């Protein structure tokens, strides 16, 4: 009986989670939502991503210069000409 109750609870949980819309960077045309102050238009998918950028910096240590590599993750979008 306990196993049947757990199975039924799992099926109900999966049914509820399956009905929840997932977040994505896709088109908003099917959702029927419009933003306040904007004309309703097709949302375009943009090519954005995190990339790692590294560069060399000169630092002074023990009275002498030396080079260290610094890296950082940056959010990169499409090129704007």
Protein Blocks (a to p, Z undefined) as FASTA:
>chain_A
ZZmmmmmmmmmmmmmmmmpccddfbdfklnopacehiacdddddddddddddddddddde
ehiacddddddddddddddZZ
